[in-house]
Amino acid sequence: MKGSHIRFLLFLISCFIGAGCANIVPPAGGKKDVKPPKLLAVDPPDSMLNTRVNKIEMHFNEFINVSNAAAEVQVSPLLPFPLNVVAVGKRVTVKIPDSLLQTNTTYRVSFGKSIRDLHEDNPFKEYTYTFSTGSYFDSLLLNGVVIDAATGLPDSGVIISLYNASKSDSAVVRERPVYISHTVAGGAFSIKGLPGRSFRIYALKDGNNNLMYDGGNEKIAFIDSVVIPVDSEGAPIVLKTFMEETHDTALQKKPSVVKQNGIKSRKSEAAASGDGLLYTVAVDTADKKKRTVDVTKPLVITFNKAFDSIRANRIYLSYDSAGISVEAAFTADTDTVKREVLLLHTVWKENALYTLRLLKGFVKDTAGNEPMPSKFIFRTKNDDDYGKLQVNIQAKYKSNKYLLMIVHDKDTIYQKPVGDTIVRLNKLQPGGYGMRIIADENENGKWDTGDLFEKRQPELVIPFTGDLQLKAGWENVMDFETKKRSKGDIKGMSDGGSPQKRDKADRN
């Protein structure tokens, strides 16, 4: 009996222990650590003169991690090789090949956001370590702004490169610069700690991060003279980035169209793989009362592969007029860029119910495939589905040397010389628009880009910086005027306008 009591007692104790373990609640967590690591000491000390530093040790108050050091950690002036940056525990070690250091030169090692605490990834921001191999620190600077030449607006994500003035322009394509900096918000830049000598300055949209200009899709900017650093912020340097024009005219050739016996045919490449010729028509047939088709554009028929010939007599387009079906005159051709797209051009009636009949054999591909016939019924838009725009332009721009350019969704919808101080446009799609004036110096009717080696700057673009949002059924009146600039503004940056809007009811 005594043994059974003991076993029962042990059983109860184990149950209580198990229940207690099951109900253990972990302690509530505290606030998330958002504090950056704190630098406790650096060896050798910052701002040393007459020193060729070959190793920097930084001690922090918590465990540290280094990320993306190749991009974030930079030394100025640049060295031929990246620095060796390693984090161990609470210490960061930077090794510098001192044999590459120049005499009487100030070096600045900037860490960007590479140093972070190990647990919460909080960055130790924007720390710069400075030393000089001479008896003084270089303290001059250059400042300015970068503008996208094609739009006239500030450019971002741009590298500012300095080369010794003795270098030719070809240096930017074959060697790395001496000093670099990056643009900040608004395209502004500042390069500090420069010596008192002349430089050539460039702005580069560096696509492959090699710090050199490779042409192609990279943008470049230059000025026509050398620059000399100053001891305080002076007149800003304005750099206008541009993409050089490609001279490969083969890409600009349009395929020929030959008309034979009323049929337009085109020599095409081999048809895409797969059997059959399938297509879609860019119309909404779900609701005959819904106005969907744009009366300012052709009707688009897209195929799954390029086709070889068009038989316009197998296509019928008609509209309803007081219950009577009226045949609409049209022309059919292939898009000059997308050879699998068929375009039907006609003078659309507004708010009209249209019927499109595509009979068998209306197109063929090189293998003789024909698409299936079909019928589409749809309605066109009317005037109230579009916005109207009136642009009031200052008289000083009334000249063939100035072009007004209006864009929507990256498409240029208007580009003509400013022949009057008032420009009116109708039937514009609702949405956001951009507007600018081009100083067309050679009067060729378009914006001309620059050329680095020909020392040709891109043509000036004056941007409209106001809000240009068009609403359906509204007449939008915009004043394209040059804003008054404050003392600190940079010429050519802040042209813009003030928007006004009038509802349809207010037009009379």
Secondary structure, 3 states (H helix, E strand, C coil): CHHHHHHHHHHHHHHHHHHHHHCCCCCCCCCCCCCCCCEEEEECCCCECCCCCCEEEEEECCCEEECCHHHHCEEECCCCCCCEEEEECCEEEEECCHHHCCCCCEEEEECCCCEEECCCCCECCCCEEEEECCCCCCCEEEEEEEEECCCCEECCCCEEEEEECCCCCCHHHHCCCCEEEECCHHHEEEEEEECCCCEEEEEEECCCCCCCCCCCCCEEEECCCCECCECCCCCCEEEEEECCCCCCHHHHCCCCCEEECCEEECCCCCCCCCCCCCEEECCCCCCCCCEEECCCCCEEEEECCCCCEEEHHHEEEEEEECCEEEECCEEEEECCCCCCEEEEEECCCCCCEEEEEECCCCEECCCCCCCCCEEEEEEECCHHHCEEEEEEECHHHCEEEEEEEEEECCEEEEEEEECCCEEEEEEECCEECEEEEEECCCCCCCCCCCECCCCECCCCEEECCCCCEECCCEEEEEEEEECCCCCCCCCCCCEEEEEEEEEHHHCC
